[in-house]
Amino acid sequence: MAKKLSTVELKSRHGDLRGLTVRHTAVVRLRLKVTDMKSLIHDTQAALFRSARRDVHSWTRAQTRDGKIVCIARSVYLDADFLLAQPTLWDQRRVINVARIMAVSSLRRAQPCFVRESALVMMNLSLMNTNPSVKVHSDRKKMLSPTQLPAITIGGKEISPPTEVMSVSATGVDSATREVCGVIVTAETRTATDIARFLPSQEAVPQLSEMLRQACGYDRYAPEEHLACAQNVKQQWLDALEYVPRLHGISRARTLIAAASVQCDSIAEGSFLWLLHASGAVPWRQQVPITIDGRIYFADVLFPSVKVMIEIEGREKLGPTEEDIQTNLHQLMSRDNELESLGLRVVHLTAKDVMWYPHRALAHLKRVCPEIFMRHLQIPVAFRDARNL
């Protein structure tokens, strides 16, 4: 269990800190008002503290040097044990993203509003870009130069590269916000339209799909209600675009919102959905039930016209232990044999290739099942920003 750093533990070093104001307290927890609490955000909040007085700088330097705390931003630190307790590098970076946002929020005199990817982080959604900049809304007249945030390194290993705090100018933000654990972010609809307008299509489609999944949920055995909910949410997003004062990105936003799908089980499947749109695939269906001898299998993606089935395999499907992996691999091969007996060709792609090396995934598909791609298809303009295909 991670040892919590508190003002009580510093009492013997710096005297009794109780009763002092925030301005004069040496180490101040970032006690932000809690609303709509998420466990990850709450735990990260509890592991943060702020060094607010010069006479403890030597202590924080020593703790940082010994690897007990890591510097998130100027005078804001995170318990290193809590960070190391996260099971994967992905989880560690999610914690760092939350910590950076909370640090920036605590250091600003006026409470900032976080937008775009930063809003997604505080909504507890996974990100395609695991080391995003912190994006803060700012009036055009008050735009500030980017502020650097340090790299996060533990034991000589860099967990997260340095990033920056960026001011983003937008209109109408003040009337479209919500509070998450004391941090102000753009509300869901405004965040979705911003993501659709400004993020690269490779990130926008999976992020919008994640937002649909969070808003509507999904049950593969009874999908109708969830699909209807997703259509209503997407229509709300499209309606909101009508009130955007500037026309920049509106057309591409409509295309990307239409492409998003609540049927994506993971951000990797959302990435594959983007890949299909960007590469001109023949019509496909997602989460298709296939019954064999009373057993129901669900195809991640099925191309009915050419009888090709694509499965996206991530570590979570195979299990956390070597025994789980071997068992699930055996079941996977048995299932593939049964599916192939129906005349289906089953192709497996790794989540890593789909998300980080889409050109490699695309080359593999064109080699083993070229029939899933249309020839001479005009790719929509919204997907032509795909530079790594």
C-alpha positions in Angstrom: 0.0 0.0 0.0 1.3 3.4 -0.9 2.3 5.5 2.1 0.4 8.7 2.2 2.2 12.0 2.6 0.4 14.4 4.9 1.0 17.5 6.9 1.0 15.4 10.0 4.1 13.5 8.9 5.9 16.8 8.4 5.1 18.2 11.8 8.3 17.0 13.4 10.4 18.5 10.7 8.6 21.9 10.3 6.5 22.4 13.4 2.7 22.2 13.7 1.1 23.2 10.4 -2.4 23.2 11.7 -4.3 26.5 11.7 -2.2 28.1 9.0 -3.7 29.6 5.9 -3.1 28.0 2.5 -0.7 30.9 1.6 1.5 30.1 4.6 1.2 26.3 4.9 4.4 24.5 3.9 2.7 21.4 2.5 -0.9 21.7 1.4 -2.9 18.8 0.0 -4.8 19.7 -3.1 -8.2 19.3 -1.4 -10.5 20.1 -4.3 -14.2 19.9 -3.8 -15.5 16.5 -4.8 -18.4 16.1 -7.1 -19.1 13.3 -9.5 -16.1 11.4 -8.0 -14.2 8.8 -10.0 -12.0 6.4 -8.1 -8.9 7.0 -10.1 -9.3 10.8 -9.9 -10.0 10.6 -6.2 -6.9 8.4 -5.5 -4.7 10.6 -7.5 -6.0 13.7 -5.7 -5.2 12.0 -2.4 -1.6 11.3 -3.5 -0.8 14.9 -4.5 0.6 17.6 -2.3 1.9 21.1 -2.7 5.1 22.6 -1.2 4.2 26.2 -0.6 7.1 27.5 1.5 10.7 27.9 0.8 12.0 26.3 4.0 10.7 22.9 2.8 12.4 23.0 -0.6 15.4 21.1 0.7 13.1 18.4 2.0 11.2 18.1 -1.3 14.5 18.0 -3.2 15.8 15.2 -1.0 12.5 13.2 -1.3 12.6 13.7 -5.1 16.3 12.6 -5.2 15.4 9.5 -3.2 12.6 8.6 -5.5 9.9 9.0 -2.9 8.0 11.8 -4.7 8.0 13.1 -8.3 7.6 16.7 -9.4 4.4 17.2 -11.4 4.6 20.9 -11.8 6.3 23.8 -10.0 5.9 23.1 -6.2 3.4 20.2 -6.8 4.4 16.6 -6.1 3.0 13.1 -6.4 3.6 10.1 -4.1 5.9 7.9 -6.1 4.7 4.7 -4.4 1.1 5.4 -5.6 2.4 5.9 -9.1 4.4 2.6 -9.0 1.4 0.8 -7.6 -0.4 1.2 -10.9 -0.4 -2.1 -12.8 0.6 -0.9 -16.3 2.5 2.0 -18.0 -0.9 3.0 -19.5 -2.4 3.3 -16.0 0.7 5.2 -14.7 0.3 7.8 -17.5 -3.4 8.2 -16.8 -2.5 9.1 -13.2 0.1 11.5 -14.4 -2.4 13.2 -16.8 -4.9 13.6 -14.0 -2.2 14.9 -11.6 -0.9 17.5 -14.2 -4.4 18.9 -14.6 -5.0 19.1 -10.9 -1.6 20.8 -10.4 -2.3 23.4 -13.1 -5.8 24.0 -11.5 -4.3 24.5 -8.1 -1.6 26.9 -9.3 -3.8 29.3 -11.3 -5.2 32.3 -9.4 -8.5 32.1 -11.3 -10.1 28.7 -11.7 -9.4 27.6 -15.2 -11.6 25.6 -17.6 -9.9 22.5 -19.1 -10.9 21.6 -22.7 -10.5 18.9 -25.4 -8.2 16.1 -24.3 -7.9 17.5 -20.7 -11.7 17.4 -20.4 -11.6 13.7 -21.5 -9.0 12.9 -18.9 -11.2 14.3 -16.1 -14.2 12.3 -17.6 -12.1 9.2 -16.8 -11.8 8.3 -20.5 -8.8 6.6 -22.1 -6.8 8.6 -24.5 -5.2 7.7 -27.8 -2.4 10.2 -27.0 -1.1 9.0 -23.6 1.1 12.1 -23.1 -1.2 15.0 -24.1 -0.6 18.7 -23.4 -2.8 20.3 -20.7 -5.3 22.4 -22.6 -6.9 25.4 -20.8 -9.5 27.7 -22.2 -8.4 31.3 -22.5 -9.9 34.4 -24.0 -8.2 35.4 -27.2 -7.0 38.7 -25.6 -5.4 36.8 -22.8 -3.6 34.0 -24.6 -0.5 32.9 -22.7 2.7 31.3 -24.0 2.9 27.5 -23.4 4.2 26.5 -20.0 6.5 23.5 -19.8 5.7 20.6 -17.4 8.6 18.3 -16.5 9.1 14.7 -17.6 8.2 12.1 -14.9 11.1 9.7 -14.2 11.3 7.0 -11.5 14.4 4.9 -11.0 16.1 6.3 -14.0 13.2 5.3 -16.3 11.1 8.0 -18.0 7.5 7.1 -17.5 6.1 10.2 -19.2 7.9 12.7 -21.4 7.7 16.5 -20.7 4.6 18.2 -22.0 3.2 21.7 -21.9 0.2 23.7 -20.7 -1.5 25.3 -23.8 -4.0 28.1 -23.9 -6.9 27.4 -26.3 -9.2 30.2 -27.4 -12.9 29.3 -27.9 -16.2 31.1 -27.6 -19.2 30.1 -25.6 -17.2 27.9 -23.2 -18.4 29.6 -20.0 -22.0 28.4 -20.6 -21.0 24.8 -21.4 -19.0 23.6 -18.4 -19.3 21.0 -15.6 -17.3 20.3 -12.4 -15.4 17.1 -11.8 -13.7 16.7 -8.4 -13.4 20.5 -8.2 -11.9 20.9 -11.6 -13.9 22.8 -14.3 -14.1 21.2 -17.7 -16.2 21.6 -20.8 -19.5 19.7 -20.7 -19.8 16.5 -22.6 -21.5 17.9 -25.7 -19.1 20.8 -26.0 -16.1 18.5 -25.5 -17.4 16.1 -28.2 -17.8 18.9 -30.8 -14.3 20.3 -29.9 -12.8 16.8 -30.3 -14.6 16.3 -33.7 -13.5 19.8 -34.9 -9.9 20.0 -33.8 -8.3 16.6 -33.1 -6.7 14.5 -35.9 -9.2 12.0 -37.2 -7.1 9.1 -36.0 -7.7 10.3 -32.4 -11.2 11.9 -32.8 -13.0 8.7 -34.0 -11.9 6.5 -31.1 -12.4 9.3 -28.5 -15.9 10.0 -29.7 -16.6 6.3 -29.7 -15.4 6.1 -26.1 -17.7 9.0 -25.2 -20.7 7.3 -26.7 -19.8 4.1 -24.8 -19.6 6.0 -21.5 -22.9 7.8 -22.2 -24.9 4.9 -23.4 -23.2 1.7 -22.4 -23.6 -1.4 -24.6 -25.0 -4.9 -24.2 -24.1 -7.2 -27.1 -27.1 -9.5 -26.3 -29.6 -6.6 -26.3 -28.1 -3.8 -28.3 -31.2 -2.0 -29.6 -31.6 0.4 -26.7 -27.9 1.3 -26.6 -27.8 1.9 -30.3 -30.9 4.2 -30.1 -29.3 6.1 -27.2 -26.1 6.5 -29.3 -28.0 8.0 -32.2 -29.7 10.4 -29.9 -26.4 11.5 -28.4 -24.8 11.9 -31.8 -27.8 14.0 -32.9 -27.3 16.3 -29.9 -23.7 16.7 -30.9 -24.7 17.5 -34.5 -27.3 20.0 -33.3 -24.8 21.7 -31.1 -22.6 22.3 -34.2 -25.3 24.6 -35.6 -24.6 27.1 -32.8 -20.8 27.2 -33.2 -20.0 30.8 -34.1 -17.0 29.9 -36.3 -17.3 27.6 -39.2 -13.8 26.1 -38.9 -14.0 22.3 -38.7 -17.8 22.0 -38.8 -17.9 19.8 -42.0 -15.2 17.4 -40.7 -16.9 17.3 -37.3 -20.1 16.0 -38.9 -18.2 13.3 -40.8 -16.3 12.1 -37.7 -19.3 12.2 -35.4 -21.2 10.0 -38.0 -18.2 7.6 -38.0 -18.1 7.1 -34.3 -19.7 3.9 -32.9 -20.9 2.9 -29.5 -20.2 -0.7 -30.5 -16.4 -0.3 -30.0 -15.5 -2.4 -27.0 -12.2 -0.5 -26.5 -10.2 2.4 -27.7 -8.3 -0.1 -29.9 -11.5 -1.1 -31.7 -12.3 2.6 -32.1 -8.9 3.0 -33.7 -9.6 0.2 -36.1 -12.9 1.8 -37.0 -10.9 4.9 -38.0 -8.6 2.7 -40.0 -11.5 1.2 -42.0 -12.9 4.7 -42.8 -9.5 6.1 -43.7 -8.6 3.2 -46.0 -11.8 2.7 -47.9 -13.1 -0.7 -46.6 -16.2 -2.4 -48.0 -19.3 -2.3 -45.8 -18.9 -3.9 -42.4 -20.8 -4.7 -39.2 -19.6 -4.6 -35.6 -20.3 -7.0 -32.7 -22.1 -9.5 -34.9 -23.4 -12.6 -33.1 -22.5 -15.9 -34.7 -24.1 -19.1 -33.2 -22.3 -22.5 -33.5 -23.7 -25.6 -31.7 -25.6 -23.4 -29.3 -22.6 -21.2 -28.5 -22.7 -17.5 -29.4 -19.5 -15.8 -30.6 -19.3 -12.1 -31.3 -17.2 -10.8 -34.2 -15.5 -7.5 -33.5 -15.8 -6.6 -37.2 -17.5 -8.7 -39.9 -17.4 -8.0 -43.7 -20.5 -10.0 -44.7 -20.0 -9.6 -48.5 -16.6 -11.3 -48.4 -17.0 -13.4 -45.3 -14.0 -12.0 -43.5 -14.0 -11.5 -39.7 -11.4 -9.2 -38.0 -10.6 -9.6 -34.3 -8.6 -7.0 -32.3 -6.6 -8.7 -29.6 -5.3 -6.8 -26.6 -3.7 -8.0 -23.4 -7.0 -7.7 -21.6 -8.6 -10.4 -23.8 -5.8 -12.9 -23.1 -5.6 -12.3 -19.3 -3.1 -11.1 -16.7 -1.2 -14.4 -16.0 0.7 -16.9 -18.2 -1.9 -19.6 -17.3 -4.7 -17.3 -18.4 -2.9 -16.5 -21.6 -2.4 -20.1 -22.5 -6.0 -21.1 -21.7 -7.4 -18.2 -23.7 -5.1 -18.9 -26.7 -6.3 -22.5 -26.8 -9.9 -21.3 -26.7 -9.2 -18.7 -29.4 -7.8 -21.3 -31.7 -10.7 -23.7 -31.1 -13.1 -20.9 -31.9 -11.3 -19.9 -35.0 -11.5 -23.5 -36.3 -15.3 -23.5 -35.7 -15.8 -20.2 -37.4 -13.7 -21.3 -40.4 -15.9 -24.3 -40.7 -18.7 -21.9 -41.6 -16.7 -20.5 -44.4 -15.4 -17.4 -42.5 -11.8 -16.2 -42.7 -10.7 -15.0 -39.3 -7.9 -12.4 -39.2 -6.3 -11.3 -35.9 -4.7 -7.9 -35.3 -2.9 -6.7 -32.2 -4.3 -3.7 -30.4 -0.7 -2.3 -30.4 -0.5 -2.4 -34.2 -4.0 -0.9 -34.7 -3.4 2.0 -32.3 0.3 2.9 -32.8 1.3 1.3 -36.1 -1.8 1.4 -38.3 0.4 1.4 -41.4 1.6 -2.1 -40.3 -1.9 -3.3 -39.6 -3.1 -2.0 -43.0 -0.3 -3.6 -44.9 -1.1 -6.9 -43.2 -4.7 -6.7 -44.1 -4.0 -5.8 -47.7 -1.7 -8.8 -47.9 -4.0 -11.5 -46.3 -7.5 -10.1 -47.2 -7.3 -7.5 -50.0 -10.9 -8.0 -50.8 -12.1 -6.0 -47.8 -10.9 -2.8 -49.5 -12.7 -1.0 -52.3 -10.7 0.1 -55.4 -10.7 3.7 -56.5 -12.8 4.8 -53.6 -12.8 8.5 -52.8 -11.8 8.9 -49.1 -13.8 11.6 -47.3 -11.8 14.8 -46.7 -12.1 14.4 -42.9 -10.0 11.3 -43.1 -7.3 12.6 -45.4 -5.2 13.9 -42.5 -4.0 10.3 -41.9 -0.2 10.8 -42.4 0.9 7.4 -41.2 -1.0 5.1 -43.6 
